[in-house]
Amino acid sequence: MNRFLLIGLLMLKGICTTVAAPLLSVVTGTVQDASTGEAVIGAAVILQNTTYGAVADADGRFVINNVKPGTYTICLLYTSDAA
């Protein structure tokens, strides 16, 4: 009897832990030049006031994983030596 109770409690603990685990999201997008539509390679994409961020790839795409649910302001940082 005690063995079945222990197994039941362990199973219940596993279910409660799974249900209580926070849901995380992914933020994806593409950084493009507003006037030309070209990809902005290497642009830093940051969720303001957080440690979440990513760098745009050769196609201007970025992915920020494991983002806690909420409302964020997206900031872009890019330095160009074009005149």
C-alpha positions in Angstrom: 0.0 0.0 0.0 2.7 2.5 0.9 4.6 1.6 -2.3 1.6 2.6 -4.4 1.0 5.7 -2.5 4.6 6.8 -3.0 4.4 6.1 -6.7 1.1 8.1 -6.9 2.6 11.0 -5.1 5.7 11.0 -7.3 3.5 11.0 -10.4 1.4 13.8 -9.0 4.5 15.8 -8.3 5.6 15.4 -11.9 2.3 16.5 -13.2 2.2 19.6 -11.0 5.8 20.5 -12.0 4.9 20.2 -15.7 1.8 22.3 -15.4 3.5 25.0 -13.3 6.5 25.3 -15.7 6.5 28.8 -17.4 5.6 28.9 -21.1 8.4 30.5 -23.1 8.0 32.1 -26.5 10.1 32.8 -29.6 10.4 36.2 -31.3 11.3 36.0 -35.0 11.5 38.6 -37.7 13.4 40.2 -40.5 15.3 43.5 -40.5 15.1 45.4 -43.8 16.2 48.8 -44.9 13.0 50.9 -45.1 14.0 52.6 -48.4 15.5 49.7 -50.3 14.0 46.6 -48.8 17.5 45.0 -48.5 18.4 42.9 -45.5 20.3 44.6 -42.7 23.0 42.1 -42.0 24.4 42.1 -38.5 21.8 44.3 -36.9 21.4 43.7 -33.2 17.8 43.1 -32.2 17.2 43.6 -28.5 14.1 43.5 -26.3 14.5 46.7 -24.3 15.3 46.4 -20.6 16.0 42.7 -20.9 18.9 40.4 -21.7 17.1 38.9 -24.7 18.6 39.6 -28.1 19.9 38.3 -31.4 21.9 39.4 -34.4 20.3 39.4 -37.9 21.8 36.9 -40.3 22.8 37.3 -44.0 19.1 37.4 -44.9 18.2 39.9 -42.2 16.4 37.2 -40.1 16.7 36.9 -36.4 15.4 34.5 -33.7 15.2 35.3 -30.0 14.4 32.1 -28.0 13.1 31.5 -24.5 11.3 34.8 -24.1 9.0 35.1 -21.1 5.4 36.1 -22.0 4.9 39.9 -21.8 5.0 43.1 -23.8 8.3 44.3 -25.0 9.8 47.2 -27.0 12.1 45.9 -29.8 15.3 48.0 -30.3 17.6 47.8 -33.3 21.2 48.7 -33.2 23.2 48.9 -36.4 26.4 50.7 -37.3 27.3 51.3 -41.0 30.3 52.9 -42.5 28.4 54.0 -45.6 28.3 57.7 -46.1 
